[in-house]
Amino acid sequence: NFARGGGGDHIALMRCYNEWAFATDYSTQWCFENYVQVRSMRKARDIREQLEGLCERVEVDHTVSHPEEDINAVLKAITSGFFYNIAKLSRTGEYQTLKQPKTVYIHPSSVLAKEDEPPPWVVFFQLAFTTKEFMRQVAPIQPAWLIEIAPHFYQESDVEDAKSKKMPKSRGGRR
């Protein structure tokens, strides 16, 4: 199961590709057995080869020993490209986009939709509006990455943890 091991949709897709590419040597039969579209996998391979060629041309080391060993590095890279698409779990259990607050939900097809405890912060590729506004291709992130990756866009106040803020004392509560 590609969804096991955390990391959200992006990491699940990476696990799927890696198994197809490295464990089965691009096997068409493997795709049929795992209900994966062969055409989509071939397109992913073509894009990967193009990216490797671009990395070689600009002399960037494109080799990564085992990206699954450092999932946070992959998630950080995704966050750096989509730092505008961030949502934070609110106290009501719904996600709010960060810069222009609106309520959004994890799409039911996401591996994170089945989690017992949803991640407090997520990055997403796109919003799809059906009955609700759903985030597609969702991955958990650390809020501190936002200040590191996009200091021109996020301030410390944007990513403060709500739990660390002092809450007003409730009236009529415990004594």
C-alpha positions in Angstrom: 0.0 0.0 0.0 1.6 3.3 -1.2 -0.2 5.4 1.4 1.4 3.8 4.3 4.3 5.6 6.0 2.9 9.1 6.0 3.8 12.1 3.9 0.5 12.7 2.2 -0.5 12.3 -1.4 2.8 13.4 -2.9 4.9 10.9 -1.1 2.3 8.1 -1.8 2.7 9.0 -5.5 6.5 8.9 -5.2 6.3 5.5 -3.6 4.1 4.2 -6.4 6.5 5.5 -9.0 9.6 4.2 -7.3 8.1 0.7 -6.9 7.1 0.7 -10.6 10.5 2.0 -11.8 13.0 0.4 -9.5 11.3 -2.8 -8.2 9.7 -3.9 -11.4 11.7 -2.1 -14.1 8.7 -0.2 -15.6 6.5 -3.3 -15.8 3.1 -2.9 -17.6 1.9 -6.0 -15.8 2.6 -4.3 -12.4 0.4 -1.4 -13.4 -2.5 -3.7 -14.2 -2.1 -5.6 -10.9 -2.0 -2.4 -8.9 -4.8 -0.6 -10.8 -2.4 2.1 -12.0 -2.7 3.7 -15.5 0.3 2.7 -17.6 0.0 5.9 -19.7 0.2 8.1 -16.6 3.3 6.3 -15.3 5.0 6.6 -18.7 4.3 10.3 -18.7 5.7 10.6 -15.2 8.9 8.8 -16.4 9.2 11.1 -19.4 8.9 14.2 -17.1 11.4 12.8 -14.7 13.9 12.2 -17.6 13.4 15.8 -18.8 14.1 17.1 -15.3 17.2 14.9 -15.1 18.4 16.4 -18.4 17.8 19.9 -17.2 19.7 19.2 -14.0 22.6 17.9 -15.9 22.6 20.9 -18.2 22.8 23.4 -15.4 25.2 21.1 -13.4 22.8 20.3 -10.5 23.2 17.0 -8.9 19.9 15.2 -9.6 20.8 12.0 -7.9 19.1 11.2 -4.6 20.0 8.0 -2.9 16.7 7.3 -1.3 14.3 10.2 -1.1 12.0 8.2 1.2 14.7 8.4 3.9 14.3 12.1 4.0 10.6 12.7 3.3 10.8 16.1 5.0 13.3 17.3 2.3 10.8 16.3 -0.4 7.9 18.0 1.4 10.0 21.1 1.9 10.7 21.2 -1.8 7.0 20.9 -2.6 6.2 23.6 0.0 8.8 25.9 -1.6 6.9 25.7 -4.9 3.4 26.0 -3.5 4.0 28.2 -0.4 0.9 30.2 -1.3 -1.3 27.1 -1.0 -1.2 26.5 2.7 -4.1 25.6 5.0 -4.2 25.4 8.8 -6.6 23.2 10.8 -8.9 25.4 12.9 -10.4 24.6 16.2 -13.6 23.7 14.5 -11.8 20.8 12.7 -12.0 22.6 9.3 -9.1 23.9 7.4 -8.6 27.6 6.7 -6.3 28.9 4.0 -3.7 31.1 5.5 -3.4 34.4 3.6 -6.9 34.8 2.3 -8.9 32.9 4.8 -11.6 30.6 3.5 -12.8 27.2 4.7 -11.5 24.3 2.7 -11.6 20.5 3.1 -9.3 17.6 2.2 -10.6 15.8 -0.8 -12.0 12.4 -0.1 -9.6 10.8 -2.6 -6.6 12.0 -0.5 -4.7 9.6 1.7 -5.0 12.2 4.4 -8.8 12.1 4.3 -8.7 8.7 6.0 -6.4 9.8 8.8 -7.8 9.7 12.3 -5.9 12.8 13.3 -5.6 15.3 10.4 -2.3 17.2 10.2 -2.4 20.7 11.7 -0.8 22.3 8.6 -1.0 21.2 4.9 0.2 22.3 1.5 -2.0 21.6 -1.5 -1.7 21.8 -5.3 -5.2 23.0 -6.2 -8.7 23.7 -4.9 -11.7 21.9 -6.6 -15.1 23.2 -5.9 -18.0 20.7 -5.9 -20.3 20.5 -2.9 -17.5 22.1 -0.9 -14.1 23.6 -1.7 -11.7 20.7 -1.6 -7.9 20.6 -1.5 -6.4 18.2 -3.9 -2.9 16.6 -3.7 -2.4 17.4 0.0 0.7 16.9 2.2 1.5 17.7 5.8 4.1 20.4 6.5 5.8 22.1 9.4 4.8 25.8 9.8 8.4 26.8 10.5 9.2 25.9 6.9 7.1 28.8 5.7 9.3 31.4 7.3 12.4 29.6 6.1 11.2 29.1 2.6 9.2 32.3 2.0 10.2 35.0 4.4 9.0 37.6 1.9 5.5 36.2 2.2 5.1 34.8 5.8 5.9 36.4 9.1 6.3 34.7 12.5 2.8 36.0 13.4 1.3 34.0 10.4 2.6 30.7 11.7 2.3 31.0 15.4 0.9 27.9 17.0 -2.5 28.6 18.4 -1.8 26.2 21.3 1.1 28.4 22.4 -1.0 31.5 22.5 -2.6 32.4 25.8 -6.3 31.8 25.8 -8.8 33.9 27.8 -10.0 32.2 31.0 -13.4 30.7 30.4 -16.2 31.9 32.5 -18.0 29.5 34.7 -15.3 26.9 34.2 -13.4 24.8 36.7 -12.2 26.4 39.8 
